[in-house]
Amino acid sequence: MIPQHGRPWQILRRLLKPLGTVAAAAVVLFLGVTPMGCYISRAAYEEARILARRQPIPKLVARESTEPALRAKLALVLEARQFAVDSLRLDAEESFTTFSQLDRDTLVLVVSAAYRDRLARKTWWFPVVGSFPYKGFFDFAQAQRTAEQLRNEGFDVTVGPSSAFSTLGWFNDPLVSTTVKADSVTLVNTVLHELLHTTFFAKGQVSFNESFATFVGGRGAEHFFRAKGDSTLLKRAQDDWQDDLVLGAFWERTAKEIDSVFATLPDSAKALRIASRDTVYARARRRLVDTVGPQLKGYPAGWVERVPLNNAVLLSRRVYAERLDRFDSVYAAAGGDIKEAIRRVIAAHKDSVRLAGGR
């Protein structure tokens, strides 16, 4: 049993203390009364529980009583973290230096929704970080209720598990037991992905942030296993990245075809727009099965037949795979230097924000 290092509500009280009595009372009122406040307070409470269970990974690795498979995975995380700092120049801060054992197999359920008659996401606004096209739920029943409510309101919906998270540098993010269950390549990819978020996060630009992190995780994992001299896992990492590129191109093409169909029909022709996009999805399914599927190396048999196709699935997939070829072109221009590619992407994005008059 993992010892508790402070109760969750004690952690929350410590976070509110610097605000002063009046401000803290206002925050508590917001968190306890409004729907958004209740959602945030539940997320904050669950996050506090995770933080309260943290144990230092180096101590767990050194401890003889630690289960051998877990010790190996934790040691790999420390290696990946050090690689991120030394070779990629990512700002790891204190993230992934601790481990939290959860009481469940799934960390959080993520709900995404989209309008059926146009390629547009439903978004939710959150304090500090801005708008996001998804909501994560620690309360799985609430996630399913939210999904059903959205379907009843006429949205396409997708619900799926997430095994990792990032607080974007606000806290010392622990590695959680749901993440450790992944294979070694996926685990290294996840660590690098999340540390990219800690290093750079463009407010309100979820697709850019997640796709950039997908690139850093994928290409970064290749470099990690190459540096370790592990040819087997290097090949697996390369295959995974090629799968990402292939599927990214598929989602991109499908989105363009649906956009083209919608462009020919007036907004008022909702039923016709939906029927037309369903025809596009039927063609896309055939392409996915006949052309894309045979190129995939890391997906289980039958996945291409089972994966649902609708606007919510399409847009949620594209959040993590939007123009991956664009990042790869920067990587190629940098001579295959992943660290330099990361620097160039961040610099280019900051320049574009300045030119657009942003800060």
C-alpha positions as a printed Julia matrix, in Angstrom:
359×3 Matrix{Float64}:
   0.0    0.0     0.0
   1.35   3.41   -0.96
   1.48   5.92    1.92
  -0.5    9.15    1.68
   1.52  12.36    1.75
  -1.19  14.82    2.78
  -4.95  14.57    2.26
  -6.45  15.98   -0.97
  -8.52  18.7     0.65
  -5.52  19.8     2.71
  -3.63  20.29   -0.54
  -6.5   22.32   -1.99
  -6.65  24.51    1.12
  -2.92  25.2     0.83
  -3.45  26.25   -2.8
  -6.24  28.68   -1.82
  -4.47  30.2     1.21
  -2.44  32.84   -0.7
  -5.66  34.29   -2.17
  -6.87  35.7     1.13
 -10.15  35.02    2.92
 -12.55  36.93    0.63
 -10.99  35.76   -2.64
 -10.75  32.19   -1.41
 -14.41  32.28   -0.35
 -15.39  33.49   -3.83
 -13.42  30.69   -5.42
 -15.02  28.11   -3.15
 -18.49  29.5    -3.98
 -17.73  29.27   -7.71
 -16.41  25.73   -7.36
 -19.31  24.54   -5.28
 -22.31  26.17   -7.01
 -21.79  26.56  -10.76
 -21.7   23.56  -13.15
 -18.27  24.57  -14.39
 -17.16  25.08  -10.8
 -18.38  21.62   -9.79
 -16.54  20.09  -12.75
 -13.33  21.95  -11.9
 -13.59  21.15   -8.2
 -13.99  17.41   -8.93
 -11.01  17.53  -11.27
  -9.0   19.48   -8.69
  -9.93  17.0    -5.96
  -8.92  14.0    -8.1
  -5.71  15.75   -9.11
  -5.0   16.4    -5.44
  -5.53  12.7    -4.68
  -3.02  11.78   -7.38
  -0.53  14.32   -6.06
  -1.02  13.05   -2.5
   0.06   9.55   -3.52
   3.35  10.55   -5.1
   6.48   8.59   -4.28
   9.94   9.38   -5.65
  10.71   7.16   -8.63
  14.46   6.85   -7.86
  13.6    5.4    -4.44
  11.13   2.95   -5.97
  13.74   1.85   -8.52
  16.32   1.32   -5.78
  13.91  -0.48   -3.45
  14.29  -4.27   -3.58
  10.62  -4.79   -2.73
   9.46  -2.99   -5.88
   7.99  -5.45   -8.35
  10.66  -6.12  -11.06
   8.46  -5.24  -14.06
   7.44  -1.96  -12.43
  11.05  -1.19  -11.51
  12.1   -1.67  -15.15
   9.37   0.63  -16.42
  10.18   3.32  -13.84
  13.87   3.14  -14.72
  12.94   3.61  -18.37
  10.91   6.69  -17.49
  13.9    8.23  -15.71
  16.06   7.52  -18.76
  13.49   9.08  -21.1
  13.15  12.11  -18.86
  16.92  12.64  -18.76
  17.08  12.2   -22.53
  14.41  14.87  -22.91
  16.45  17.3   -20.83
  19.92  16.53  -22.2
  19.23  15.73  -25.86
  15.98  17.57  -26.65
  16.41  20.52  -24.29
  12.9   20.15  -22.93
  11.97  21.76  -19.61
  11.16  18.75  -17.48
  11.2   20.69  -14.21
  10.04  18.14  -11.59
   7.63  16.26  -13.83
   7.86  12.46  -13.94
  10.17  12.21  -10.94
   7.37  10.7    -8.88
   4.92   7.82   -9.26
   1.3    7.47   -8.13
  -0.52   4.16   -7.88
  -4.21   4.53   -8.8
  -7.13   2.46   -7.6
  -8.49   1.95  -11.13
  -7.36   0.84  -14.57
  -8.47   4.02  -16.37
  -7.23   7.45  -15.37
  -9.84   9.62  -17.09
 -12.52   9.43  -19.77
 -12.36  12.11  -22.45
 -15.56  13.33  -24.13
 -15.41  15.17  -27.46
 -18.32  16.43  -29.54
 -18.82  17.99  -32.97
 -21.67  19.41  -35.02
 -23.06  16.83  -37.43
 -23.66  19.23  -40.31
 -20.32  21.05  -40.25
 -16.74  20.32  -39.3
 -16.7   22.3   -36.11
 -15.95  21.17  -32.59
 -18.01  21.94  -29.57
 -15.64  23.66  -27.16
 -15.56  24.23  -23.43
 -13.84  27.23  -21.85
 -11.65  26.8   -18.78
 -10.03  29.49  -16.62
  -6.37  30.28  -17.37
  -5.86  27.8   -20.24
  -8.72  28.93  -22.51
 -10.95  26.85  -24.8
 -10.6   23.09  -25.28
 -12.51  20.8   -27.66
 -12.83  18.06  -25.07
 -13.55  17.46  -21.4
 -11.85  14.91  -19.19
 -13.9   13.18  -16.52
 -12.7   11.34  -13.43
 -16.37  10.54  -12.8
 -17.02   7.97  -15.56
 -20.78   7.93  -15.03
 -20.83  11.69  -15.5
 -18.79  11.28  -18.69
 -21.38   8.89  -20.11
 -24.26  11.16  -19.03
 -22.57  14.12  -20.7
 -22.01  12.09  -23.88
 -25.64  10.97  -23.98
 -26.86  14.53  -23.39
 -24.7   15.77  -26.26
 -26.05  13.05  -28.56
 -29.6   14.05  -27.62
 -28.7   17.63  -28.54
 -27.73  16.44  -32.02
 -23.95  16.27  -31.73
 -21.59  13.57  -32.95
 -19.79  12.28  -29.86
 -16.75  10.18  -29.07
 -15.71   8.91  -25.64
 -12.35   7.34  -24.92
  -9.89   6.69  -22.1
  -6.67   8.6   -21.47
  -3.87   7.05  -19.44
  -1.77  10.19  -18.89
  -2.12  13.9   -18.25
  -0.16  17.1   -17.89
  -0.85  20.1   -15.65
   1.29  22.2   -18.03
   3.96  22.83  -15.42
   1.6   23.94  -12.63
   2.44  20.91  -10.51
   5.01  18.15  -10.31
   3.18  15.74  -12.6
   3.63  12.17  -11.4
   3.78   9.12  -13.57
   0.58   7.2   -12.91
   0.04   3.45  -12.89
  -2.28   3.59  -15.92
   0.58   4.99  -18.01
   3.1    2.39  -16.81
   0.95  -0.39  -18.29
   1.9    0.75  -21.8
   4.67  -0.95  -23.78
   8.15   0.59  -23.62
   7.91   2.55  -26.88
   4.53   4.03  -26.01
   5.75   4.86  -22.51
   8.79   6.79  -23.78
   6.61   8.5   -26.4
   4.17   9.57  -23.67
   6.88  11.01  -21.42
   8.36  13.08  -24.27
   4.87  14.14  -25.43
   3.91  15.44  -21.99
   7.26  17.14  -21.37
   6.83  19.06  -24.62
   3.62  20.47  -23.12
   5.57  21.52  -20.04
   8.14  23.23  -22.27
   5.8   25.03  -24.66
   2.04  25.47  -24.75
   0.26  27.9   -27.08
  -2.85  29.15  -25.31
  -6.08  28.29  -27.11
  -4.39  26.3   -29.91
  -5.09  22.72  -28.96
  -4.51  21.13  -32.37
  -1.11  22.77  -32.74
  -0.09  21.84  -29.19
  -1.16  18.22  -29.42
   0.12  17.62  -32.96
   3.47  19.19  -32.08
   3.64  16.91  -29.02
   2.74  13.91  -31.2
   5.7   14.76  -33.43
   8.09  15.2   -30.49
   6.91  11.97  -28.87
   7.13   9.97  -32.09
  10.4   11.22  -33.52
  11.87  11.66  -30.05
  11.23   8.0   -29.21
  13.15   7.01  -32.34
  16.16   9.05  -31.23
  15.92   7.69  -27.68
  16.07   4.03  -28.7
  18.71   4.73  -31.33
  20.87   6.31  -28.61
  20.31   3.22  -26.43
  21.37   0.96  -29.28
  18.1   -0.99  -29.08
  17.41  -1.86  -32.72
  14.22  -3.8   -31.95
  12.49  -0.97  -30.11
  13.91   1.56  -32.57
  12.15  -0.3   -35.38
   8.94  -0.32  -33.38
   9.22   3.44  -32.76
   9.83   4.06  -36.46
   6.82   1.94  -37.38
   4.66   3.83  -34.88
   5.67   7.17  -36.34
   4.98   6.0   -39.88
   1.53   4.83  -38.72
   0.95   8.31  -37.31
   1.89   9.89  -40.64
  -0.3    7.5   -42.66
  -3.34   8.0   -40.45
  -2.72  11.73  -40.23
  -2.88  11.92  -44.03
  -6.07   9.83  -44.02
  -7.82  12.09  -41.52
  -6.61  15.17  -43.44
  -7.96  13.89  -46.76
 -11.28  12.85  -45.25
 -11.73  16.26  -43.63
 -11.04  18.03  -46.93
 -13.59  15.85  -48.75
 -16.27  16.57  -46.16
 -15.47  20.28  -46.19
 -15.84  20.24  -49.99
 -19.27  18.6   -49.74
 -20.43  21.06  -47.11
 -19.22  23.98  -49.26
 -21.65  23.01  -52.04
 -24.71  22.99  -49.77
 -26.38  25.87  -47.91
 -26.29  25.9   -44.1
 -30.08  25.56  -44.08
 -29.95  22.15  -45.82
 -28.98  20.35  -42.63
 -30.44  16.92  -43.49
 -28.86  16.94  -46.93
 -25.51  18.01  -45.52
 -25.57  15.13  -43.04
 -26.58  12.6   -45.72
 -23.81  13.84  -48.01
 -21.16  13.62  -45.34
 -22.32  10.08  -44.54
 -21.61   9.18  -48.17
 -18.11  10.59  -47.78
 -17.58   8.53  -44.65
 -18.71   5.39  -46.48
 -16.05   6.01  -49.15
 -13.5    6.8   -46.46
 -14.25   3.5   -44.73
 -13.5    1.6   -47.94
 -10.25   3.53  -48.35
  -9.35   2.91  -44.72
  -9.9   -0.85  -45.09
  -8.49  -1.36  -48.59
  -5.6    1.14  -48.74
  -4.69   2.56  -45.34
  -5.09  -0.57  -43.23
  -2.49  -2.65  -45.13
   0.09   0.11  -44.49
  -0.39   0.12  -40.72
   2.1   -1.92  -38.69
   1.17  -1.29  -35.06
  -2.61  -1.59  -35.07
  -4.49  -4.8   -34.2
  -6.28  -6.81  -36.86
  -9.77  -5.55  -37.51
  -9.17  -2.05  -36.1
  -9.88  -0.33  -39.43
 -13.27  -2.03  -39.64
 -14.2   -1.17  -36.05
 -13.08   2.43  -35.61
 -16.15   4.71  -35.8
 -16.24   7.47  -38.39
 -18.1   10.68  -37.63
 -17.27  14.34  -37.21
 -16.36  14.01  -33.54
 -14.0   11.11  -34.18
 -12.47  12.84  -37.21
 -11.83  16.11  -35.42
 -10.6   14.49  -32.2
  -8.14  12.37  -34.19
  -6.93  15.42  -36.08
  -6.25  17.23  -32.82
  -3.3   14.88  -32.38
  -2.4   14.45  -36.06
  -2.95  17.74  -37.85
  -0.34  18.26  -40.56
   2.26  15.99  -39.03
   4.03  16.21  -42.37
   4.58  19.91  -41.66
   6.58  19.08  -38.53
   8.42  16.36  -40.4
   9.42  18.86  -43.09
  11.01  21.05  -40.4
  12.74  17.94  -39.08
  14.1   17.13  -42.55
  15.24  20.74  -43.07
  17.1   20.5   -39.75
  19.0   17.5   -41.06
  17.2   15.05  -38.81
  18.23  16.99  -35.69
  15.17  16.66  -33.44
  16.39  19.21  -30.92
  16.89  21.82  -33.65
  13.51  20.96  -35.2
  11.79  21.59  -31.86
  13.58  24.94  -31.52
  12.6   25.98  -35.04
   8.94  25.08  -34.6
   8.67  27.01  -31.33
  10.5   30.02  -32.78
   8.33  30.04  -35.93
   5.14  29.85  -33.88
   6.23  32.72  -31.61
   7.1   34.79  -34.69
   3.68  34.14  -36.22
   1.97  35.23  -33.01
   3.99  38.45  -32.92
   3.19  39.21  -36.56
  -0.5   38.64  -35.84
  -0.32  41.17  -33.03
  -0.53  38.65  -30.21
   1.66  38.41  -27.13
